[in-house]
């Protein structure tokens, strides 16, 4: 919970700067680029993230990476601040919160669609369209297969769960029978 609030603080700060100067999408792309390098280069990530190396050397390495990737000043400042406060471990959370802020700004919402069986793209698109009307946003669903649903679908979007699975219907039927 604390880590989420820390991530929100940094992501909102960067997003506010990006929103004011119109570069919030650029910052998103740059952040993905830097984190992509850290994901590919495990030793580099450890050297910057883990506080085993003294701060001055980590700052120098980070500065070289940011300069080579031509990262913008506000994003570079945020990375430097995170390094100095030993909060580099929050980067992936900050990215996730930042992506959510961009989606919110651009009228998108992401969610998960669970199905008992594989679903074709046309059916997924139809569900996204119907949910888009309900949420008044563009809905982007990630599909996951869950055999325990038996049939039907279950959707989770921004804390809202819509469960139209056969498993849920059977559970509801069982509860109704036991009440009588």
matplotlib code that plots the C-alpha trace (Angstrom):
import matplotlib.pyplot as plt

x = [0.0, 2.8, 4.6, 1.5, 1.2, 4.9, 4.5, 1.4, 3.2, 6.0, 3.8, 1.4, 4.2, 5.7, 2.3, 1.3, 4.5, 3.9, 0.3, 1.2, 3.9, 2.0, 4.7, 3.1, 3.2, 6.9, 7.6, 5.7, 7.7, 11.0, 10.1, 9.3, 12.7, 14.7, 12.9, 13.4, 17.1, 17.0, 15.1, 17.6, 20.7, 20.2, 23.7, 23.0, 19.7, 21.2, 24.0, 21.5, 18.7, 20.5, 22.1, 25.3, 27.2, 27.7, 25.2, 27.7, 28.7, 25.1, 24.2, 27.1, 26.0, 22.3, 23.3, 25.3, 22.3, 19.8, 22.1, 22.7, 18.9, 18.4, 15.9, 14.1, 15.0, 11.9, 12.1, 15.9, 15.2, 12.7, 15.1, 17.8, 15.5, 14.4, 18.1, 19.0, 16.1, 16.8, 13.4, 14.5, 12.8, 9.5, 10.1, 7.8, 5.0, 5.5, 5.3, 2.1, 0.5, 1.7, 0.3, -3.1, -3.0, -2.3, -5.2, -7.5, -6.5, -7.1, -10.4, -9.2, -9.7, -8.0, -9.4, -9.3, -11.7, -11.7, -13.2, -13.6, -12.6, -10.6, -12.5, -12.1, -11.2, -14.7, -16.3, -13.7, -14.3, -18.0, -17.6, -15.1, -17.6, -20.5, -18.4, -17.2, -20.8, -21.3, -18.0, -18.1, -14.5, -12.5, -12.2, -9.1, -9.3, -6.6, -8.0, -7.2, -8.5, -10.0, -11.4, -13.0, -15.6, -17.2, -18.7, -19.6, -17.3, -16.1, -14.7, -12.8, -12.4, -11.3, -12.6, -15.8, -16.4, -19.1, -19.4, -21.5, -19.9, -21.7, -19.8, -21.3, -24.8, -24.5, -23.3, -26.2, -28.7, -27.2, -27.6, -31.2, -32.0, -30.4, -32.4, -35.7]
y = [0.0, 2.4, 1.5, 2.2, 5.7, 6.4, 5.3, 7.5, 10.6, 10.3, 9.2, 12.1, 14.6, 13.6, 13.3, 16.9, 18.2, 16.3, 17.4, 21.1, 20.9, 18.4, 15.8, 13.2, 10.6, 11.2, 10.7, 7.5, 6.3, 7.3, 5.6, 2.4, 2.7, 3.1, 0.3, -1.8, -1.3, -2.2, -5.4, -6.4, -5.5, -7.2, -6.1, -2.5, -2.6, -4.1, -1.6, 1.3, -0.1, -1.9, 0.5, -1.6, 0.8, 4.4, 6.9, 9.0, 6.1, 5.0, 8.6, 8.6, 5.3, 6.4, 9.8, 8.0, 5.7, 8.6, 10.7, 7.8, 7.3, 11.0, 11.1, 14.4, 16.7, 16.1, 12.3, 12.4, 14.5, 12.0, 9.1, 11.0, 11.9, 8.2, 7.1, 9.6, 8.6, 4.8, 4.4, 3.0, -0.3, 1.5, 2.1, -0.6, 0.6, 4.2, 3.1, 1.3, 4.2, 6.6, 4.4, 4.4, 8.2, 8.4, 5.9, 8.0, 11.2, 9.6, 8.0, 4.4, 1.8, -1.6, -4.7, -8.5, -10.9, -14.4, -17.1, -20.9, -21.4, -19.5, -16.5, -15.1, -11.5, -10.6, -11.7, -9.9, -6.7, -7.0, -7.3, -4.3, -2.3, -3.0, -2.3, 0.9, 2.1, 1.2, 2.9, 5.7, 4.9, 2.9, -0.6, -2.7, -6.2, -8.8, -12.3, -15.1, -18.6, -20.0, -23.5, -23.3, -20.9, -23.8, -21.4, -17.8, -14.9, -12.8, -9.2, -7.0, -3.3, -0.6, -2.5, -3.5, -7.2, -8.5, -12.2, -14.0, -17.3, -20.6, -21.2, -18.0, -18.9, -22.3, -20.8, -18.3, -21.2, -23.2, -20.2, -19.8, -23.4, -23.4, -20.3, -22.1]
z = [0.0, 0.9, -2.3, -4.4, -2.8, -3.4, -7.1, -7.5, -6.1, -8.6, -11.6, -10.9, -10.6, -14.0, -15.6, -14.5, -16.0, -19.2, -19.3, -19.0, -21.7, -23.9, -23.7, -21.5, -24.3, -24.9, -21.2, -21.3, -24.3, -22.7, -19.5, -21.4, -23.2, -20.0, -18.2, -21.3, -21.1, -17.4, -18.1, -20.8, -18.8, -15.4, -14.2, -15.1, -13.3, -10.2, -10.2, -10.3, -8.2, -5.4, -2.8, -2.5, -4.8, -3.5, -4.7, -6.6, -8.8, -9.3, -10.3, -12.8, -14.4, -14.4, -16.0, -18.7, -19.5, -19.6, -21.8, -24.2, -24.5, -24.9, -22.0, -21.4, -18.5, -16.4, -16.6, -16.0, -12.9, -11.6, -12.1, -10.3, -7.4, -7.2, -7.1, -4.4, -2.2, -2.8, -4.6, -7.9, -7.0, -7.5, -11.2, -12.6, -10.2, -11.3, -14.9, -14.3, -12.5, -15.2, -17.9, -16.1, -15.9, -19.7, -20.4, -18.2, -20.0, -23.4, -22.4, -22.2, -19.5, -19.3, -17.9, -17.9, -19.6, -18.3, -20.5, -20.1, -23.7, -26.3, -27.6, -31.1, -31.8, -33.1, -29.8, -27.8, -29.9, -29.3, -25.5, -25.5, -27.5, -25.2, -22.1, -23.8, -23.9, -20.2, -19.0, -21.7, -22.5, -24.9, -23.3, -23.8, -22.5, -21.9, -22.3, -19.9, -20.1, -16.8, -17.2, -13.8, -15.2, -17.0, -19.5, -20.0, -19.2, -16.3, -16.7, -14.3, -15.0, -12.5, -9.5, -11.2, -11.7, -14.0, -13.6, -16.3, -15.8, -15.5, -12.2, -10.8, -12.0, -10.4, -7.1, -7.1, -7.8, -5.0, -2.6, -3.6, -3.1, 0.4, 1.4, 0.7]

ax = plt.figure().add_subplot(projection="3d")
ax.plot(x, y, z, "-o")
ax.set_aspect("equal")
plt.show()
